[in-house]
Amino acid sequence: MKTTSPVGSKLTLPLTLLLLAATEHSLAGSNEADTDKTVVMDTINVTGKAVKTDTDTETVEDTPSTSIKDVFEKNISVGVGGPTATSQKVFVNGIEETNLNVQIDGARQVNNIWHHNANLLIDPGVLKAVSVDAGVAAADAGPGALGGSLRYETKDVDDMLQPGRDYGAFLSGGFASNLDTFTKSGAAYGRYRNVEAMGYASHAEGGNYDAGNGDPVQGTGTNLLSALGKLAYTAEGGHRFEASAQHLSDDEIRPFRANFAAVRGQTLLSENIFNRNTANFKYSTRQPSKFYDPEVRFYYNDTSLSRPNPNGGFRPGYFDSTIESFGATALNRIKTPLGELSAGMDFYQDRALTDNFRDASMTETARNLGGFAQLRGEPADWLKFSGGVRLDSQEFESVDRKLFDNTGASPNVSIGITPLPDLTLNGSYSYVFGGIQLAEAALFHTMPYSAYSADLAAQRSTNAKAGLSYRLASVKFEGEVFSTRIQNTPAYQEGDDSFVRVNGPAVKTEGLNLGVGYQRANADFGAHYTNTEVSYDHSQLGTLAFYLGSPVGEIIKLHAAYAWSELGIKTGVSSEIALKYRFAQDSGNRDLNGYHTYNVFAQWQPNFYRGLTLRAEVNNLTDEDYTDRYTAGTAVGFITPLQNPGRSVLVSTRLEF
């Protein structure tokens, strides 16, 4: 049998564990056993480890991120592979995001179009917060949370308006020296009586960047367009109706395989047109009662990738692929003597379509109906808990018109105990029914992949983690151990002129995260450490394990920031240090080199006009020549992976009216 890629070695926990590592999120955490990690975009602080965090702490404000990699730079559980927006994929504890429930404003994202491209194109400039459930996710987080969940939340009018104002606007511009990229963005927003509206647009355009060794990296130019519109109405009685629409596109010349610089020394380039559109409608109430706190949501999402053949007609590697998804969620939150109960139902339909410029097009469909209940409570000052269950029924129609019906339950439980005022112990566990995922949409463009085993089974996973946190004055120490195992992964058995989809071996991640942090009103310092091993069929995971995960090993993240509020000045530094990762000698993989990078920034927001922000930053300060740990193909001899950008100076300004 031929499967996507090998994996896993034995977990080593050297003395380096005693080093550092708590993400900012962990530093500000409270004890609520809900396994959330929330990263508030405008602050350096925020999130928790196995428990929900306290986001009310006033901390040093940071500036908007310029890429999804920046969003997670302080979160040790999350890694982003790929130096360009169209090649970046997010990994949680080494598990790729296609094995998570991923949402944008509640709209579920299914974007496994082409394994050489990003799963999700997103503009960090509109993000307000990101919630990460690493491993264990609650029942109301949604279906298919095999390795946890990622929930992106965009800004609303309330987040944009200055205090005491009913309307506003901003213009922003920036330039990155190495990438030769200009970014322009702007928005207008306002409130009139019970109506709120906002519109946002951004465009980034630039050329190829240079790696740390000074060589240009072909196919890394920027042409990213982003737009977001929102409209909301709050009626008497607190009934609130919200509608939003978002569009993102990237149209540029990319490497033929967008996440590789070259294959067997040959660099091919082609047009690569990536689009994502999301529409959302939500009903909720601003005046909840003990028994009435509903949320009803309808959404539509489509992601497409077009790779036209410049010579016309069929040729492997050229195709038009789209994944369309629509769904709905209805839930109500009820206050009970044991805590808050969130209960409801959700539905989705995903459809993948591929045109390979032959006579026939390929289609695959998945439908799921689920019900869920999640109870969160605090029966005593020293005890918090969260527990729930989902029941999902999925119907899957494969590209060769086979029908698969599967039903499964997904229970979860989390407990947080505070035996001492400054000490918290927590643990959580989940068993997840994941159904059958859509195959990679573009996989069918060569057609031999269009056959399915009759006994194809639904994916299922188990997740567990345990941790503790201890606070000593303004210093907080945290640590956790975790494990995730996903069964029946997508795999293909090679036959005569065909590849048959079968149940693949299990992928497993396990490891340890440690951290320490110090936080004051105008200062924030933290260090994060992970030692994570990802395995596949009891072997080390390689760097070509698409839709499964990535090798991680030992990584340290450091950050520090300080603000002089009387001057309106903020400065900060961040660093990522990856230790060398060694494969078994008989694995056929090359060891992954270690690297260390440093980024610094300074920002001025003058007190005489708080609507003006000036910022300067230097990324990869030491001009390190490296490929980051999560980038594909780094361990394979015949592949030249995409190198990360060398030193780049960024200057930007933002003016609010």
Secondary structure by P-SEA (a helix, b strand, c coil): cccccccccccccccccccbbbccccccccccccbbbbbcccccccccccbbbbcccccccccccccccccccccccccccccccccbbbbcccccccccccccccbbbbcccccccccbbbbcccccbbbbbcccccccccccccccbbbbbbbcccccccccccccccccccccccccbbbbbccccccccccccbbbbbbbbbccccccccccccccccbbbbbbbbbbbbccccbbbbbbbbbbbbbccccccccccccccbbbbbbbbbbbbbbbbbbbbcccccccbbbbbbbbbbbbbbbcccccccccccbbbbbbbbbccccccccccccbbbbbcccbbbbbbbbccccbbbbbbbbbbbcbbbbbbccccccccccbbbbbbbbbbcccbbbbbbbbbbbbbbbbbcccccbbbbcccccccccccccccccccccccccccccbbbbbbccccccccccccccccccccbbbbbcccbbbbbcccbbbbccccbbbbbbcccccccccccbbbbbbbbbbbbbccccccccccccbbbbbcbbbbbbbbbbcccccccccccbbbbccccccccccccbbbbbbbbbbbccccccccccbbbbbbcccccccccccccccccccccccccccccbbbbbbccccc
